[in-house]
Amino acid sequence: MRSSNPVFSRRGFGRDNGYAGFNTAPQAGGPAVATQANPYAQPTGNPYAQNPYAQQDQQYGAPPQAPATTGRMTIDDVVMRTGTTLGVLIVTAALSWALLPIDDANISRSYGIGIGAALIGMVLAFVQAFKRKASPALILTYAAFEGVFLGVISNIVDNRIADGAAMQAVIGTMAVFAGVLVAYKAGWIRVNRRFYGFVMAAALGFILLMAVNLLFAVFGGGDGLGFRSGALGVVFGVIGIILGACFLALDFKQVEDGIAYGAPREEAWLAAFGLTLTLVWIYLEFLRLISILNSSD
């Protein structure tokens, strides 16, 4: 199974990799069988658990060696890399909030810098998504530019539309993250193929509708079809947050599979990148929803 997150689905913990997926677990009472989904399955069901020198050691009378465990991704690695990535994003967001004024004389320039940073961050995100390996420098650079954009847009919304909107969006994002994590660990959310298919179909429809709305807004003026304002805007804002929560559940599953099947430690950067993308999505949806609710007052 591939995650909805383009980072995970391109290079990360999808079923086409040798260390993760739903079809790689050993069968009860027997060895794992190599399938098209996992052509690298080993008799242990974990391609990273076997010692490649075990047979050679037996030939020369050496004692059997335990499987190597170094260099494998752990939850601590994921937490540390995610914390580092989010830390860079938060620092640059705070700096852009403080150093890019949004008064009447400077708002156009600051907004332009924010949009430019968002475009650069988008390009960097696509580059990393299509790279074969995670690049820590690229991921942290993405976080820096994304932070500049978030700092500017949050400052504008907080000071010109809804006082306290940024903090409310942060609290909302943290609540969604914590809620999904608790629900996932408790087994209330079952991430399977049906769940994945539903989320992907919903996400595709959501993105297509937003793209159509944007085209109508660009060529027709106003808010296009009205999907981002008024009552419809509130509905689609809530849908966007729910989709973000579903993405988090998928990401948690992919990270869990990567750890269980011995993904290399450098893949923790990929996990951090994917989780950061999802959290940014949720934060922006909260910020947009708060803006709509306050604009209608």
PEGIZI-V600598 format. One record per pair of residues at least 12 apart in sequence whose ideal C-beta (glycine too) atoms are under 10 Angstrom apart, sorted by sequence separation. I is the first residue (numbers start at 1). J is the second residue. D is the distance in Angstrom with one decimal. If there is no record, write none. Layout:
I&J&D / I&J&D
//
This chain:
1&13&9.3 / 2&14&4.2 / 8&20&9.3 / 23&35&5.6 / 31&43&4.2 / 32&44&7.1 / 33&45&9.4 / 53&65&6.7 / 54&66&9.7 / 100&112&9.9 / 102&114&9.6 / 154&166&4.1 / 157&169&8.4 / 212&224&7.6 / 213&225&4.8 / 227&239&10.0 / 228&240&9.9 / 255&267&9.2 / 258&270&8.6 / 259&271&9.1 / 1&14&6.8 / 2&15&6.9 / 23&36&8.7 / 24&37&7.5 / 25&38&9.5 / 30&43&9.3 / 31&44&7.5 / 32&45&3.7 / 34&47&9.8 / 51&64&7.8 / 52&65&10.0 / 54&67&8.6 / 97&110&9.9 / 100&113&6.1 / 125&138&9.2 / 128&141&9.4 / 153&166&9.2 / 154&167&9.3 / 212&225&6.8 / 213&226&7.7 / 214&227&9.2 / 255&268&8.7 / 258&271&6.8 / 1&15&5.3 / 2&16&7.7 / 21&35&9.6 / 23&37&4.1 / 24&38&4.3 / 31&45&7.1 / 32&46&8.1 / 51&65&5.1 / 96&110&8.1 / 99&113&9.9 / 100&114&7.3 / 124&138&6.0 / 125&139&9.1 / 127&141&9.9 / 128&142&6.6 / 210&224&9.4 / 213&227&4.3 / 214&228&8.8 / 1&16&9.8 / 2&17&9.9 / 22&37&7.9 / 23&38&5.5 / 26&41&8.4 / 30&45&9.7 / 32&47&9.2 / 51&66&7.3 / 52&67&9.8 / 53&68&9.5 / 124&139&8.3 / 127&142&8.6 / 151&166&9.1 / 154&169&7.4 / 210&225&9.9 / 212&227&8.3 / 213&228&6.4 / 255&270&9.5 / 21&37&6.0 / 22&38&9.4 / 24&40&8.5 / 25&41&9.2 / 26&42&9.3 / 51&67&5.3 / 52&68&8.9 / 124&140&9.9 / 126&142&9.8 / 150&166&8.9 / 154&170&8.9 / 209&225&8.1 / 213&229&9.8 / 254&270&9.5 / 255&271&4.9 / 3&20&10.0 / 21&38&5.8 / 24&41&5.6 / 26&43&8.1 / 49&66&9.9 / 50&67&6.4 / 51&68&6.6 / 96&113&7.7 / 100&117&9.9 / 124&141&5.9 / 125&142&5.6 / 210&227&6.7 / 254&271&7.6 / 255&272&9.6 / 20&38&8.8 / 23&41&8.3 / 24&42&9.5 / 26&44&6.9 / 27&45&8.1 / 49&67&4.8 / 50&68&9.5 / 96&114&7.1 / 124&142&4.1 / 209&227&6.0 / 210&228&7.8 / 1&20&9.0 / 2&21&9.0 / 19&38&9.1 / 26&45&3.1 / 48&67&7.8 / 49&68&9.1 / 123&142&9.0 / 124&143&9.2 / 150&169&9.6 / 213&232&9.4 / 252&271&9.8 / 255&274&8.3 / 1&21&6.3 / 15&35&9.5 / 16&36&9.3 / 18&38&6.8 / 21&41&9.6 / 25&45&5.6 / 26&46&8.1 / 48&68&8.3 / 49&69&9.1 / 121&141&8.6 / 122&142&8.8 / 124&144&9.4 / 125&145&9.5 / 213&233&9.8 / 251&271&7.6 / 254&274&7.6 / 255&275&7.8 / 1&22&5.3 / 15&36&9.8 / 16&37&7.1 / 17&38&8.1 / 18&39&8.2 / 19&40&8.5 / 24&45&6.5 / 25&46&8.8 / 46&67&8.5 / 48&69&9.2 / 96&117&7.8 / 120&141&8.7 / 121&142&5.3 / 124&145&6.7 / 125&146&8.1 / 206&227&9.6 / 254&275&9.9 / 1&23&8.6 / 15&37&4.8 / 16&38&7.8 / 18&40&3.8 / 24&46&7.7 / 120&142&8.5 / 121&143&8.2 / 123&145&9.1 / 124&146&8.5 / 14&37&9.5 / 15&38&6.6 / 16&39&8.9 / 17&40&8.4 / 18&41&8.0 / 24&47&8.0 / 44&67&8.3 / 48&71&9.3 / 49&72&9.8 / 121&144&8.3 / 122&145&8.9 / 213&236&8.7 / 251&274&5.5 / 252&275&8.7 / 16&40&9.8 / 18&42&9.0 / 48&72&6.8 / 120&144&9.5 / 121&145&4.0 / 122&146&8.7 / 250&274&9.4 / 251&275&5.6 / 92&117&8.6 / 120&145&4.7 / 121&146&4.2 / 119&145&8.7 / 120&146&9.0 / 121&147&8.6 / 210&236&7.7 / 248&274&9.9 / 251&277&8.9 / 19&46&7.5 / 117&144&8.5 / 118&145&7.5 / 121&148&8.1 / 122&149&9.4 / 209&236&7.6 / 247&274&8.8 / 248&275&7.7 / 251&278&5.8 / 18&46&9.4 / 19&47&6.3 / 117&145&4.5 / 118&146&7.2 / 120&148&8.8 / 121&149&6.3 / 247&275&9.4 / 250&278&8.7 / 251&279&9.7 / 18&47&4.6 / 19&48&5.8 / 116&145&8.7 / 117&146&7.3 / 120&149&8.9 / 121&150&9.4 / 249&278&9.9 / 17&47&9.4 / 18&48&7.8 / 19&49&9.9 / 117&147&8.1 / 118&148&8.2 / 119&149&8.7 / 206&236&7.5 / 209&239&9.5 / 210&240&8.5 / 247&277&8.4 / 248&278&5.5 / 114&145&9.9 / 117&148&3.8 / 118&149&3.9 / 247&278&4.6 / 248&279&8.0 / 89&121&9.6 / 116&148&8.6 / 117&149&4.5 / 118&150&8.6 / 246&278&9.6 / 247&279&9.5 / 116&149&8.5 / 117&150&9.0 / 206&239&6.3 / 244&277&10.0 / 245&278&9.0 / 248&281&9.5 / 114&148&6.4 / 115&149&7.3 / 117&151&8.9 / 118&152&8.8 / 205&239&9.6 / 206&240&6.8 / 244&278&6.1 / 247&281&6.9 / 248&282&7.7 / 113&148&6.9 / 114&149&4.8 / 117&152&7.6 / 118&153&8.2 / 243&278&9.7 / 244&279&8.1 / 247&282&8.2 / 1&37&9.0 / 113&149&8.8 / 114&150&8.3 / 116&152&9.9 / 117&153&10.0 / 203&239&10.0 / 206&242&9.7 / 207&243&9.4 / 244&280&9.3 / 114&151&7.5 / 115&152&8.2 / 202&239&7.8 / 203&240&9.7 / 206&243&6.0 / 244&281&4.8 / 245&282&7.2 / 110&148&10.0 / 113&151&9.9 / 114&152&3.1 / 115&153&8.8 / 205&243&9.9 / 243&281&7.9 / 244&282&3.7 / 113&152&6.6 / 114&153&5.8 / 243&282&9.0 / 244&283&8.7 / 112&152&9.2 / 114&154&9.5 / 202&242&8.5 / 203&243&5.6 / 241&281&8.9 / 242&282&9.8 / 244&284&9.1 / 110&151&9.5 / 111&152&6.4 / 114&155&8.8 / 202&243&6.2 / 203&244&9.7 / 240&281&7.5 / 241&282&6.1 / 244&285&6.1 / 110&152&5.5 / 111&153&8.1 / 114&156&8.1 / 240&282&8.1 / 241&283&9.8 / 243&285&8.2 / 244&286&8.9 / 110&153&9.9 / 199&242&9.7 / 203&246&7.9 / 241&284&9.9 / 242&285&9.2 / 111&155&9.8 / 199&243&7.0 / 202&246&7.6 / 203&247&7.7 / 240&284&8.3 / 241&285&4.8 / 107&152&9.4 / 110&155&7.9 / 111&156&6.9 / 240&285&3.8 / 241&286&6.4 / 110&156&8.0 / 199&245&9.8 / 200&246&9.5 / 239&285&8.7 / 240&286&8.9 / 199&246&4.4 / 237&284&10.0 / 238&285&8.5 / 241&288&9.6 / 96&144&9.9 / 100&148&8.0 / 107&155&9.5 / 198&246&8.2 / 199&247&7.2 / 237&285&5.8 / 240&288&7.5 / 241&289&7.0 / 95&144&9.6 / 96&145&10.0 / 99&148&9.7 / 107&156&7.2 / 236&285&8.9 / 237&286&8.0 / 240&289&7.8 / 93&143&9.7 / 97&147&9.6 / 102&152&7.5 / 196&246&9.3 / 199&249&8.2 / 200&250&9.2 / 237&287&9.4 / 85&136&8.9 / 88&139&8.9 / 89&140&9.1 / 92&143&7.4 / 93&144&9.6 / 96&147&6.8 / 97&148&9.6 / 100&151&7.2 / 102&153&9.9 / 195&246&7.7 / 199&250&6.5 / 237&288&5.6 / 238&289&6.9 / 84&136&8.5 / 88&140&5.2 / 91&143&9.2 / 92&144&4.8 / 95&147&7.9 / 96&148&4.5 / 99&151&8.8 / 100&152&5.6 / 107&159&9.8 / 236&288&8.9 / 237&289&3.4 / 19&72&9.1 / 81&134&9.0 / 87&140&9.5 / 88&141&8.7 / 89&142&8.8 / 90&143&8.9 / 91&144&8.3 / 92&145&7.6 / 93&146&8.3 / 94&147&8.1 / 95&148&7.9 / 96&149&7.9 / 97&150&8.9 / 98&151&8.2 / 102&155&5.4 / 107&160&8.3 / 196&249&9.7 / 236&289&8.9 / 237&290&8.6 / 19&73&9.0 / 85&139&6.0 / 88&142&9.1 / 89&143&4.3 / 92&146&7.9 / 93&147&4.1 / 96&150&7.9 / 97&151&4.3 / 101&155&8.7 / 102&156&5.4 / 195&249&7.6 / 196&250&6.6 / 234&288&9.9 / 235&289&9.9 / 237&291&9.0 / 81&136&7.9 / 84&139&9.1 / 85&140&6.5 / 88&143&4.3 / 89&144&7.3 / 92&147&3.1 / 93&148&7.2 / 96&151&3.2 / 97&152&7.5 / 100&155&7.3 / 102&157&9.9 / 191&246&9.2 / 195&250&7.9 / 233&288&7.7 / 234&289&6.6 / 237&292&6.2 / 84&140&7.3 / 87&143&8.3 / 88&144&5.5 / 89&145&9.3 / 91&147&6.8 / 92&148&5.3 / 93&149&8.3 / 94&150&9.9 / 95&151&6.9 / 96&152&5.4 / 97&153&10.0 / 100&156&9.8 / 102&158&9.4 / 103&159&9.3 / 189&245&9.0 / 233&289&7.8 / 236&292&9.2 / 237&293&8.5 / 85&142&8.4 / 86&143&7.4 / 88&145&10.0 / 89&146&5.8 / 90&147&6.6 / 92&149&9.2 / 93&150&4.7 / 94&151&6.5 / 96&153&9.5 / 97&154&6.7 / 98&155&8.9 / 102&159&6.2 / 189&246&8.6 / 196&253&8.9 / 235&292&10.0 / 81&139&8.3 / 85&143&4.9 / 88&146&9.1 / 89&147&4.1 / 92&150&8.3 / 93&151&3.7 / 96&154&9.0 / 97&155&4.7 / 102&160&7.0 / 191&249&5.5 / 195&253&9.0 / 233&291&8.9 / 234&292&5.7 / 81&140&9.8 / 84&143&8.6 / 85&144&9.9 / 88&147&6.7 / 89&148&9.3 / 92&151&6.7 / 93&152&8.6 / 96&155&7.6 / 97&156&9.9 / 189&248&9.4 / 190&249&9.1 / 191&250&6.1 / 229&288&9.9 / 233&292&4.3 / 234&293&6.7 / 13&73&9.4 / 87&147&9.7 / 89&149&9.8 / 90&150&8.8 / 91&151&9.6 / 93&153&9.5 / 94&154&9.9 / 189&249&4.9 / 191&251&9.6 / 228&288&6.9 / 232&292&9.4 / 233&293&9.0 / 85&146&9.7 / 86&147&9.3 / 89&150&7.0 / 90&151&9.1 / 93&154&6.9 / 97&158&8.6 / 188&249&9.9 / 189&250&9.7 / 191&252&7.6 / 192&253&9.1 / 228&289&9.9 / 231&292&9.2 / 89&151&9.3 / 93&155&9.1 / 97&159&9.6 / 183&245&8.9 / 191&253&4.1 / 229&291&9.4 / 230&292&7.3 / 233&295&8.8 / 234&296&8.1 / 189&252&8.6 / 190&253&9.6 / 191&254&8.8 / 228&291&9.4 / 229&292&6.1 / 233&296&8.6 / 180&244&9.0 / 184&248&8.0 / 189&253&9.0 / 228&292&7.3 / 176&241&6.6 / 180&245&5.1 / 183&248&9.8 / 184&249&5.5 / 191&256&9.0 / 230&295&8.8 / 231&296&8.4 / 176&242&9.1 / 179&245&7.5 / 180&246&8.4 / 183&249&7.7 / 184&250&9.8 / 191&257&9.7 / 229&295&7.3 / 230&296&6.6 / 177&244&9.5 / 180&247&9.2 / 181&248&7.6 / 184&251&9.8 / 185&252&8.3 / 229&296&8.3 / 173&241&9.0 / 176&244&6.8 / 177&245&8.6 / 180&248&4.5 / 181&249&9.0 / 184&252&4.9 / 97&166&8.3 / 172&241&7.6 / 176&245&5.3 / 179&248&9.3 / 180&249&5.6 / 183&252&9.8 / 184&253&7.6 / 173&244&8.5 / 177&248&6.4 / 180&251&9.3 / 181&252&6.8 / 185&256&9.5 / 176&248&7.2 / 180&252&7.3 / 184&256&8.6 / 93&166&9.1 / 177&252&9.9 / 90&170&9.4 / 177&275&8.8 / 180&278&9.8 / 177&278&8.9 / 176&278&9.8 / 177&279&6.7 / 180&282&9.6 / 176&279&8.8 / 173&278&9.8 / 174&279&9.1 / 177&282&7.6 / 173&279&6.0 / 176&282&5.6 / 173&280&8.9 / 175&282&9.9 / 176&283&9.5 / 173&281&9.4 / 174&282&9.6 / 173&282&4.9 / 174&283&9.6 / 176&285&9.6 / 172&282&7.7 / 173&283&4.6 / 176&286&8.2 / 172&283&7.9 / 173&284&9.4 / 175&286&9.6 / 173&285&9.0 / 169&282&8.7 / 170&283&7.0 / 172&285&8.9 / 173&286&6.0 / 169&283&5.4 / 172&286&4.3 / 173&287&9.3 / 169&284&8.1 / 171&286&8.7 / 172&287&9.0 / 10&126&9.9 / 169&285&8.6 / 170&286&8.3 / 11&128&8.9 / 12&129&9.6 / 166&283&9.1 / 169&286&3.9 / 170&287&9.4 / 172&289&8.5 / 7&125&7.9 / 10&128&8.9 / 11&129&7.7 / 168&286&7.1 / 169&287&4.4 / 172&290&8.2 / 6&125&8.3 / 10&129&5.0 / 11&130&8.1 / 168&287&8.5 / 169&288&8.9 / 6&126&8.2 / 9&129&8.5 / 10&130&6.1 / 11&131&6.8 / 166&286&9.6 / 169&289&8.4 / 7&128&6.9 / 8&129&9.3 / 10&131&8.2 / 11&132&6.1 / 165&286&8.6 / 166&287&7.2 / 168&289&9.6 / 169&290&6.2 / 6&128&9.6 / 7&129&5.2 / 10&132&9.0 / 11&133&7.3 / 12&134&8.5 / 165&287&6.2 / 168&290&5.6 / 169&291&9.5 / 6&129&4.8 / 7&130&9.7 / 11&134&7.6 / 165&288&9.8 / 5&129&8.9 / 6&130&8.8 / 7&131&9.7 / 165&289&9.6 / 166&290&8.9 / 162&287&8.9 / 165&290&4.5 / 161&287&9.5 / 164&290&8.7 / 165&291&6.6 / 7&134&8.7 / 162&290&5.3 / 165&293&9.4 / 140&269&9.1 / 143&272&9.1 / 154&283&8.6 / 158&287&8.9 / 161&290&8.2 / 162&291&6.0 / 165&294&7.2 / 134&264&9.4 / 136&266&8.1 / 139&269&5.7 / 143&273&8.4 / 146&276&7.9 / 150&280&7.1 / 154&284&9.4 / 157&287&5.7 / 161&291&5.0 / 162&292&9.5 / 164&294&9.8 / 133&264&9.1 / 135&266&9.4 / 138&269&9.2 / 139&270&8.2 / 142&273&7.4 / 146&277&8.9 / 149&280&9.2 / 153&284&7.9 / 156&287&10.0 / 157&288&8.6 / 160&291&9.7 / 161&292&9.4 / 162&293&7.7 / 163&294&8.5 / 7&139&9.4 / 134&266&5.6 / 136&268&9.7 / 137&269&9.9 / 140&272&9.6 / 158&290&9.4 / 161&293&10.0 / 162&294&3.7 / 133&266&6.7 / 134&267&6.3 / 136&269&5.2 / 139&272&6.8 / 140&273&9.5 / 143&276&6.4 / 147&280&9.5 / 150&283&7.2 / 154&287&6.6 / 157&290&7.3 / 158&291&9.8 / 161&294&5.7 / 162&295&8.1 / 133&267&8.7 / 134&268&8.1 / 135&269&7.6 / 139&273&4.7 / 142&276&8.2 / 146&280&6.2 / 150&284&7.8 / 153&287&7.2 / 157&291&5.4 / 161&295&6.5 / 134&269&3.9 / 135&270&9.5 / 138&273&8.7 / 139&274&10.0 / 142&277&8.9 / 149&284&9.5 / 153&288&9.7 / 156&291&9.5 / 162&297&8.9 / 133&269&9.0 / 134&270&4.2 / 136&272&9.0 / 133&270&8.4 / 134&271&8.7 / 136&273&9.4 / 139&276&8.0 / 143&280&9.3 / 150&287&8.6 / 157&294&8.8 / 134&272&8.5 / 135&273&9.3 / 153&291&9.8 / 131&270&9.3 / 134&273&6.9 / 134&274&9.9 / 128&269&9.2 / 129&270&9.6 / 128&270&8.3 / 129&273&8.5 / 128&273&6.2 / 129&274&9.1 / 128&274&9.8 / 125&273&8.0 / 129&277&9.0 / 128&277&9.7 / 125&276&9.5 / 125&277&6.7 / 125&280&9.6 / 121&280&9.1 / 22&191&9.3 / 22&192&7.7 / 22&193&7.3 / 82&255&9.5 / 22&196&9.5 / 78&255&5.7 / 78&256&9.8 / 75&255&7.9 / 78&258&8.4 / 75&256&8.7 / 78&259&7.6 / 73&255&8.4 / 77&259&8.7 / 75&259&6.2 / 81&265&9.5 / 85&269&8.0 / 73&258&5.8 / 74&259&6.4 / 78&263&9.8 / 81&266&9.4 / 84&269&9.0 / 72&258&9.4 / 73&259&5.7 / 77&263&9.5 / 81&267&9.6 / 82&268&8.2 / 85&271&9.8 / 86&272&8.1 / 72&259&7.9 / 73&260&10.0 / 78&265&9.9 / 81&268&4.6 / 82&269&9.3 / 85&272&4.6 / 89&276&6.7 / 3&191&9.6 / 73&261&9.6 / 77&265&5.6 / 80&268&7.5 / 81&269&5.2 / 84&272&7.2 / 85&273&6.7 / 88&276&9.4 / 72&261&9.3 / 73&262&7.7 / 74&263&9.7 / 77&266&9.0 / 78&267&8.9 / 79&268&8.7 / 81&270&8.8 / 82&271&7.0 / 83&272&8.1 / 86&275&8.4 / 1&191&8.2 / 72&262&4.8 / 73&263&4.4 / 77&267&8.6 / 78&268&4.9 / 81&271&7.0 / 82&272&4.1 / 85&275&8.1 / 86&276&6.1 / 89&279&8.9 / 1&192&8.1 / 9&200&9.8 / 71&262&9.1 / 72&263&6.9 / 73&264&6.5 / 74&265&7.7 / 77&268&3.7 / 78&269&9.2 / 81&272&3.8 / 82&273&8.8 / 85&276&5.0 / 89&280&7.7 / 1&193&6.2 / 4&196&7.3 / 72&264&6.9 / 73&265&5.1 / 76&268&8.8 / 77&269&8.7 / 78&270&9.5 / 79&271&9.6 / 80&272&8.4 / 81&273&8.4 / 82&274&9.3 / 85&277&9.9 / 3&196&8.1 / 69&262&8.2 / 71&264&6.2 / 72&265&6.2 / 73&266&8.0 / 75&268&9.1 / 78&271&4.7 / 79&272&8.8 / 82&275&5.3 / 86&279&7.3 / 1&195&9.4 / 2&196&7.8 / 68&262&9.4 / 71&265&5.3 / 73&267&5.3 / 74&268&7.8 / 77&271&8.2 / 78&272&6.6 / 81&275&9.2 / 82&276&6.9 / 85&279&9.7 / 86&280&9.5 / 89&283&9.9 / 1&196&5.5 / 4&199&5.6 / 67&262&8.7 / 70&265&8.6 / 71&266&8.7 / 72&267&9.3 / 73&268&4.9 / 77&272&8.9 / 81&276&9.6 / 1&197&9.6 / 3&199&9.6 / 4&200&5.6 / 72&268&9.8 / 73&269&9.6 / 75&271&9.7 / 79&275&10.0 / 3&200&9.7 / 73&270&9.3 / 78&275&7.9 / 82&279&8.9 / 2&200&8.9 / 4&202&9.6 / 73&271&7.5 / 4&203&5.8 / 4&204&9.5 / 49&261&8.6 / 48&261&6.7 / 49&262&6.5 / 46&260&8.0 / 47&261&7.5 / 48&262&3.2 / 46&261&5.6 / 47&262&7.7 / 48&263&7.9 / 45&261&8.6 / 46&262&6.0 / 48&264&8.3 / 38&261&9.5 / 22&253&9.2 / 25&257&9.6 / 20&253&9.4 / 21&254&9.4 / 24&257&8.4 / 20&254&6.8 / 20&255&9.3 / 22&257&8.0 / 25&260&8.8 / 20&256&8.9 / 21&257&6.6 / 24&260&9.4 / 25&261&8.8 / 20&257&3.8 / 21&258&10.0 / 24&261&6.4 / 13&251&9.1 / 19&257&7.9 / 20&258&5.1 / 4&243&8.6 / 8&247&9.8 / 12&251&9.3 / 15&254&10.0 / 19&258&6.5 / 20&259&9.0 / 13&253&8.4 / 14&254&7.5 / 17&257&9.2 / 19&259&9.4 / 20&260&7.6 / 21&261&7.9 / 9&250&9.6 / 13&254&4.0 / 17&258&8.4 / 19&260&8.5 / 20&261&4.9 / 4&246&7.5 / 5&247&6.1 / 8&250&7.8 / 12&254&6.2 / 13&255&6.8 / 15&257&8.8 / 19&261&3.8 / 20&262&9.2 / 4&247&5.4 / 5&248&9.4 / 8&251&6.7 / 12&255&8.8 / 13&256&8.7 / 14&257&9.1 / 18&261&8.0 / 19&262&5.5 / 20&263&6.6 / 3&247&7.9 / 7&251&9.0 / 13&257&5.2 / 14&258&9.9 / 17&261&8.3 / 18&262&9.3 / 19&263&4.9 / 4&249&9.7 / 5&250&6.8 / 8&253&9.6 / 9&254&8.9 / 12&257&9.6 / 13&258&4.0 / 18&263&9.4 / 19&264&8.1 / 3&249&9.9 / 4&250&5.3 / 5&251&5.7 / 8&254&4.8 / 12&258&7.1 / 13&259&9.0 / 17&263&7.9 / 3&250&4.8 / 4&251&8.4 / 7&254&9.6 / 8&255&8.5 / 13&260&9.7 / 20&267&9.4 / 2&250&9.0 / 3&251&6.1 / 13&261&8.1 / 19&267&8.5 / 1&250&8.5 / 3&252&9.9 / 5&254&7.6 / 8&257&9.9 / 3&253&7.7 / 4&254&9.7 / 8&258&8.8 / 13&263&6.4 / 17&267&9.2 / 3&254&4.7 / 12&263&8.3 / 1&253&8.0 / 2&254&8.5 / 3&255&9.4 / 1&254&8.3 / 3&257&9.7 / 13&267&7.4 / 12&267&6.6 / 1&257&8.7 / 11&267&8.5 / 13&270&8.1 / 12&270&4.9 / 13&271&7.7 / 8&267&9.8 / 11&270&6.5 / 12&271&7.1 / 10&270&9.2 / 12&273&9.0 / 13&274&9.1 / 8&270&7.2 / 12&274&6.7 / 7&270&6.0 / 8&271&7.9 / 7&271&8.6 / 10&274&9.9 / 5&270&9.7 / 7&272&9.6 / 8&273&9.2 / 9&274&9.3 / 5&271&9.7 / 7&273&5.3 / 8&274&5.0 / 7&274&4.0 / 8&275&9.6 / 5&273&8.9 / 6&274&8.3 / 7&275&9.1 / 5&274&4.4 / 7&276&9.2 / 8&277&9.7 / 4&274&9.8 / 5&275&8.3 / 7&277&6.4 / 8&278&10.0 / 3&274&7.1 / 6&277&8.0 / 7&278&9.4 / 5&277&6.3 / 5&278&6.3 / 4&278&9.0 / 3&278&9.6 / 5&281&9.5
//
